[in-house]
């Protein structure tokens, strides 16, 4: 079965504890919004899922291409709409690769394959937001 299930339990104020793939995650809101700031808020977690999905796929593709990356950092920024319900309208994915003699063409190809073919989270995001990708390579 390929379905996913998450169980969220309310713990008071705005805090919810979630069970995700047998891992515990706390979600909460800021103090000024009546939360206790004990965990991330739900919308930024969506950006986390986008980065994680792309990162896993990109590294898998690069391994098949025999590209050895020493480090990968993905910075994600989401730009929200001005009206309620506030949704992401633009998302910026900045991939920062570090390694020796990295082939930028292969890095771009791996990102493209992840974005267009493998990452279901990207496919979902594209239904409501523009995704803008940037790539930086640092030689070691």
C-alpha positions, -999 to 999 in steps of 0.1 A, spaced: 0 0 0 13 34 -9 -10 55 12 4 77 40 -12 83 74 -3 109 100 -19 111 134 -21 145 152 -30 149 188 -39 182 204 -17 189 235 -32 223 245 -32 258 232 -20 255 196 3 225 200 -2 193 182 20 162 184 21 142 152 32 106 146 48 104 111 64 72 99 68 61 136 86 94 144 72 121 167 69 157 156 57 187 175 39 215 157 31 247 175 26 284 169 45 315 180 39 330 215 23 361 200 -2 338 183 -12 320 215 12 292 210 42 280 231 67 279 202 76 242 210 79 232 173 76 244 137 45 257 122 27 237 95 34 258 64 72 259 68 70 221 72 56 220 37 88 237 26 108 212 45 90 184 27 98 200 -6 135 203 2 137 168 16 119 152 -14 141 170 -39 173 165 -19 167 127 -17 159 124 -53 188 146 -65 213 126 -45 199 93 -58 202 105 -94 237 119 -88 248 86 -74 236 68 -105 255 94 -126 286 87 -105 288 123 -93 304 125 -59 290 154 -39 307 163 -6 279 185 7 244 196 -4 225 224 13 190 234 0 177 268 11 140 272 6 120 304 8 82 306 4 64 338 -6 29 339 7 -2 355 -8 -15 387 8 -51 374 13 -65 346 35 -61 318 33 -24 326 29 -8 302 5 26 299 -11 25 317 -45 63 315 -52 89 291 -38 126 295 -42 148 264 -41 185 272 -39 207 242 -42 243 246 -29 267 218 -39 302 214 -26 328 190 -40 357 184 -63 353 187 -101 315 188 -100 299 186 -134 273 215 -133 254 200 -163 249 168 -144 238 187 -113 212 207 -133 200 174 -149 196 158 -115 176 187 -102 155 188 -134 147 150 -131 138 154 -95 115 184 -101 98 171 -133 97 134 -128 105 120 -93 94 145 -66 57 142 -58 60 171 -34 72 193 -62 43 182 -84 18 191 -57 35 225 -51 34 233 -88 -4 231 -87 -5 263 -66 29 279 -67 57 289 -90 89 271 -82 121 290 -90 154 271 -88 189 283 -84 222 264 -82 255 273 -66 286 251 -68 316 255 -45 348 236 -54 368 220 -26 
